[in-house]
Amino acid sequence: LNSPLKIAITGSHGQLGHALQHGPHPTNWHIRGFTRQTLDITQDNMSLIMDFKPDIMINAAAYTQVDQAEQHQSEAYAVNCIG
């Protein structure tokens, strides 16, 4: 690929999202990470993604704290299933 490849990654502060964003990749890849604070995947607000216009979108966001997920089932479901 000679043209830049634009990749959006949600959950970029998580372990997987961070590794994907900061791991080795070709120099012509433009990777933009989105955190929970910059893009809440449980809300219907994709304007940041639409403005970036990625070629590839990777959803690495997840609710991973099992004990808290039992207490906050609707939030965990919203992140892990709907988002």
LINSULQUI-V180101 format. One record per pair of residues at least 12 apart in sequence whose C-alpha atoms are under 10 Angstrom apart, sorted by the first residue. I is the first residue (numbers start at 1). J is the second residue. D is the distance in whole Angstrom. If there is no record, write none. Layout:
i: [I;I]
j: [J;J]
d: [D;D]
This chain:
i: [1;1;1;2;2;3;3;4;4;4;4;4;4;4;5;5;5;5;5;5;5;5;5;6;6;6;6;6;6;6;6;6;6;6;7;7;7;7;7;7;7;7;7;7;7;7;7;8;8;8;8;8;8;8;8;8;8;8;8;8;8;8;8;9;9;9;9;9;9;9;9;9;9;9;9;9;9;10;10;10;10;10;10;10;10;10;10;10;10;10;10;10;10;10;11;11;11;11;11;11;11;11;11;11;11;11;11;11;11;12;12;12;12;12;12;12;12;12;13;13;13;13;13;13;13;14;14;14;14;14;14;14;15;15;16;16;16;16;17;17;17;17;17;17;17;17;18;18;20;20;20;21;21;30;30;31;31;31;32;32;32;32;33;33;34;34;34;34;34;35;35;36;36;40;40;40;41;41;41;41;41;41;41;41;42;42;42;42;42;42;42;42;42;43;43;43;43;44;59;59;60;61;61;61;62;62;62;62;62;62;62;63;63;63;63;63;63;63;64;64;64]
j: [26;28;29;28;29;28;29;26;27;28;29;30;31;55;26;27;28;29;30;31;54;55;56;28;29;30;31;32;52;53;54;55;56;57;21;29;30;31;32;33;52;53;54;55;56;57;58;21;30;31;32;33;34;48;49;52;53;54;55;56;57;58;59;21;31;32;33;34;35;49;54;56;57;58;59;60;61;32;33;34;35;36;38;39;40;41;49;57;58;59;60;61;62;83;33;34;35;36;37;38;39;40;41;58;59;60;61;62;63;32;33;34;35;36;58;59;60;61;33;34;35;36;37;60;61;35;36;60;61;62;63;64;60;61;59;60;61;62;33;34;35;58;59;60;61;62;33;60;33;58;60;33;34;54;55;54;56;57;49;52;54;57;58;60;48;49;59;60;61;60;61;61;62;61;79;83;59;61;62;78;79;80;82;83;75;76;77;78;79;80;81;82;83;78;79;82;83;83;80;83;80;79;80;83;76;77;78;79;80;81;83;75;76;77;78;79;80;81;76;79;80]
d: [10;8;9;7;10;7;9;10;9;5;5;7;10;9;9;10;6;5;6;8;8;6;8;9;6;5;6;8;8;7;5;5;7;9;9;7;6;5;6;8;9;9;5;6;5;6;7;9;9;6;5;6;7;10;7;8;9;6;8;6;5;6;8;7;7;6;5;6;9;10;10;9;6;5;6;7;8;9;6;5;6;8;9;8;9;8;10;8;6;5;5;5;9;10;7;6;5;6;10;10;9;9;9;9;7;5;4;7;10;9;5;6;5;8;10;9;7;7;8;8;6;8;10;9;9;8;10;8;7;8;10;10;9;10;10;6;9;10;8;9;9;9;8;5;7;10;8;9;9;9;9;7;10;9;10;9;10;10;10;8;9;10;10;10;9;9;10;10;9;10;8;8;10;9;9;8;9;8;10;8;7;10;8;5;9;10;9;6;6;9;9;7;5;9;10;10;8;9;10;8;10;7;8;8;8;10;10;6;5;9;9;8;5;8;9;6;6;10;8;10;9]
